[in-house]
Amino acid sequence: MLYFLSAVFVITYGITLYWVIRMWLGTRRLKKEYGPLTEAGGQVKKLESEHRALSHEMTELRQAYNEKKFYYDTLIRQAAIYDEEIELAELGFYKPHFDFGTSERFKEQIARVRQDQKSMISNKSAITCAKEWTVEGSAAKGRTMINRAIRLTARAFNNECDAAISNTRWNNVTRMEQRIEKAFDAINKLNESNFVSIAPMYLRLKLDELRLTYEYKDKKQKEKEEQAEIRQQMREEAKLEQEKDKALREEERYQKLLEKAKENAALATGEKLQEMQAAIAQLEHDLAEAHSKSERAISMAQQTRAGHIYVISNIGSFGENVYKIGMTRRLEPLDRVKELGDASVPFLFDVHAMIYSDDAPTLEKELHSTFDSDRLNLVNTRKEFFRLTLDEIEREVTNLAPHAEFVLTAEAREFKESQSIRSEREDKLQRQAHKHSLIPDSI
């Protein structure tokens, strides 16, 4: 029995040892065959882990950049309220808040708004405190503290508003509105701890004062332009009278010379008579021209609607395809063009058309109406400059005045001689403009 058990043990041990050795050999063979793949898999996992880490870092970097770019843009906008030399995105066209017919009405309204502000300060409704304070147990000392805080707040806000109002111009009125609103918010926030605040109604009155002040200045400027236009019209009419008087005197002079020549011819004979007859013929011709000119001058002076429509350009001053379409009632219309080309512009105007019309204002109005969308100045319609081609003007004028003559080329000699200098300056400006694109919006 013992022998049998020993034999079973030996056989069992041998079988177990056989399978252990076989498994060991199989493991070695597997390691030898697939070991490199296992190591490669580990490297892949390592690379994937590094890729995930880099992606995470890149995401964090982008997020940090976007946050800092947002703060940068915010600071630029806030700084621009006080520093007008920093360029901002377009803030929009200012829309008038009031509609008064004259600058005096604006002035009266400004005085009324300022009186309303004084009333709010007097009745203590402009700046208020929402809490009763005591200092060292004394309500009187608390009131003194609050009164000082209110006076300090009023001085700070009023000074900020006065600075904004006094600096308001056509190109910064929106920023000055923002400046007052920002001061209102900032001062109220600083006073939160003591419950002192500026009333929204007081803010509205300050904004009204700013807008009224700006619109008053704008209305004043428009009235000045209208008065200048009336004075120009009066000068035109005065010159027409002068030209009429001059033409009549010229006709009278030729008439006297002709009468004198005829008297002398009556006493002359032979060659002297022939010379006198030739002189009489020339004087009769000159008298006829003087009479025609005087009649035209009288007609121009009496018929205030008769005049010339001129089409002129100034490439050196306004660029290509910019034309002024205006009207003059001068007997010599080119005199008006010479006035326009005085010291106020760097180059002389080129005349492309000079069209006589018995109803010049109507012809001018029709042309301006046709090209209304092509105006350079869309705010002030008294400015008669248009951006379009001369062919377009010629077609429209031909429909209205078929006999008008055009000069299609512009000499612009002085401008063309200056082009090389101007080109160099424009290149410099472009190089400077390129510097503003150094910071991208995102990465």
Order of alpha helices (4+ residues) and beta strands (2+ residues): alpha-alpha-beta-alpha-alpha-beta-alpha-alpha-beta-alpha-beta-alpha-beta-alpha-beta-alpha-alpha
